[in-house]
Structures are given as C-alpha cells and as structure tokens.
Amino acid sequence: MPGAGSVQMPGGSVTRSPLKLMTLAPGHFHAALVQKQMHDGIAPRCYVYAPLDADLVAHVDRIAGFNTRTESPTAWELDIRAGGDYLGRFLREQPGNTVVLSGRNRPKIDLMRVAVNENLHVLADKPWIIDAADLPKLEQLLDDAEMREVLAWDMMTERHEITSRLQRALVRDREIFGDWHTGNPERPALVLESIHHLKKTVAGRPLLRPWWWFDSHISGDALADVGTHLADLALWLIAPDQAVDFDTDIRLLDADRWPLILEPDQFTTLTGLPTFPAELTGRTTGGLLFYAGNNTANFTLRGIQVQLTTRWEYESENGDTHLAVARGTRSTVGVRQPAGTLPEVTITPTDPLDHTRLAAVLLRKCDAWQVEFPGTALEVRDGTFAIHVPADLRTGHEAHFAAVLDEFIRFVHSPRHVPTWERTNLRTKYAITTKSVELARQRRSF
C-alpha cells in the first residue's frame, strides 16, 4: 500500500515512517516526474509551497494527470500553500520531512541551504549551481547536511539508464576493455554528447516551458544544466566508485558555446506567450532570441582526455539522443542512439585479430549478467558486437525518476550505505560544468 512505509533495505525489509514530501517552487516538469508513480515509503499526502503562478498551475496539472490516467493511476493528495510569502509559510509550518526541488536553477542552492538548515532531507534536480562563484555555497551545503545528519541527493537519472549501466560494466572488465587510452584533443578517450529538443511531449502532453528557461542568467548555459549528467557519467565511467578531486585530478583544456536562435513564433509555441517578455530583452537581437543552448568542454581526468558536448535543437520527430564512446586498449565500448532509435551498446575490438577472443569473453559476460541484467545476449555483427537488451529492461527517461526516488528513500533510512565518494564527486562534477561555462563565456559572448 503506497505510503505504508515498508522500505526494502539491504538485508531485508524493514518498516520505517514514510517520507512526507514538500515541493518548493516547482518550475520544471521534473518536480512532477518524481511523483509519476506511487512509492512504498512515501506518504500519499504531499505539500506544495510556491508562488501562485503559471509554474505552480503546470505542476498541479501534471500531478492531476497522473491521478486521472487510465493505466496505473496514482493517488496523490496535494495540499497547496501558495502566495507571495510561500517561503516564510514553509519555514513556519513544515508539515513534511523531505523537500523536493526542481525549478529555477539560480536560486536552487539557496533554497537547498534553507531546507537543510531546517533539518530536512532534500531531493533536488540538477543543476544545484550554474556559476562557479557558488561552489563555496555547495561546499557549505554539504557540510551542513553532514553535521545535521540529513541527506541532500542529486537526481542523476542517467545512472539508471540500462545502456549506461551496461557500458559501465563492460568498461570495468579489463578482459573486454583493457586500459583506458589517454586520447588527445582530436580523438578523446571518452566522448559524451547529448542532443535535446525544446519542443517535446512529457507525460503524454505537449510541454510548455516557462519564459525564464531561455534566460541563461536564471537557467544557466546548457553545459551547466543538462551537462551535469555528462560530467557525472564521465566520473562514473573513468573512475567508478572512486573519489575524483577537481583540484588534483581534473585539468580543463578548452570550452566553447554558441546559441540556438529562435524565431518569435517558435517561442510562442514553446511557452504559450504571445511575444518575448521584457525580461528577455537582453537576449534578443533583430527580433530573434539567442538561447544559450550549446556547449563543448574538453578536459583531462587523471590524464585521460574527455570531451563533453551539449546541444539543444528546436524540435525532432525522433526525440532526444545520446552518444557515449569509451576507447580502451582492447576495445571501444559505445552507447549510440541515432535519431528515432533506442540506444544500443556496441563493442568493437581495437585489434580486428582479437575478434574471436573477445567474442568468447563477451559470451561469458552475458551469461554472468543473467541475474543482474536478465535476457541480455550477445549479437555478433560484421567486425563488431552489440548487446541485445530485452524490452522489459528498457525504461524511458521519465521512469528513471522512480528509480532515483527509490534510491533516495533507501539512503535516507540507511545513510551509512551512501558511497563515500559521492560527496567529492558531486563537487567535482559541478566544478567541471561551471568552470567550463566560465571559460566558454570568456571565449564567446552573445
């Protein structure tokens, strides 16, 4: 029964008091996706503190859509406490014990610090910060959370994508991958690229974006936002289960940015607004909006060359795409998602003469995976291999939020199981993204 508080923990099932969610100023659809499903350990009655604005209406509409859908409807109860003094009211009342944050990016770290200083757990969407100047705030937040024994957790949904998990398992196997190539700027050892689209459907409905999404002062450059996932994956793949220190292990080499130019009618389609609002005057030239949607960053991680690329396009019939190419001495392991297809994992031997040996090792690997990844199988292709992923292992982006919430619940009730490297790497990934954006802005302004 949802909200009953039976939480599956390492070593068995124990009964805990359910977490009671308080969503603060929901301005991004990820705040609602956390509640796309009911969860054991989450009370069905949730609280929303927010300004009475279009962002709040959109959030309530999404939760209502989950409750009224035909297939597996949810049963959330929302207690809405909206108004100009929403934050003061939240501080006075606090009917819950856990804060959910997914909204405007710039003020997010300050809201997180308020919540932690009230001894509340925090589940916050990326990015926590968008400027390198806020790194000290991030450090203070982590110090305060540790001192007050509350959990502040990042919604790293890409770690729960099946192809990312398979790639990580393959890269960690030296019989398959070998050692990492060091790479060079022209041919990095790890290439991570994501292409997102502004016009899309979320939870079965066309997405209307708030105007502030297009103001990089509020939302940040793309690399500071969606690039958080790429920076996280870089650490996760190259140094699995290890602490990576930005000051000693990372060396930034280069970064760049360029705009996605939007016409007025495109902006109207995306936001529902008749024209560019006054707040975006500084972002428009010649009747066009310059959106900071594209970035690249190049750095080394313990000497291994990495390239991150984030791109935004207006629309695509085939959805967002992801590319991850890891180059090792024995093979190249890639996750590729051409437009209109599901992502797939491929393994290409570095030496074509190694094909037979690698095939035998991969067959053993797939056999060993049947407990963790049931139904996976090896596909032999011309000169390369692919991993067959059965349909029941493929969960889309929206479903990954349920996995993040389940993980968060487990760690709240068992804080000693939080990996020790998470804190260091959280700081490092945000240093990578924000300092890369800082470098890119020095190179190119618009």
Disulfide bonds with the S-S distance in Angstrom:
none
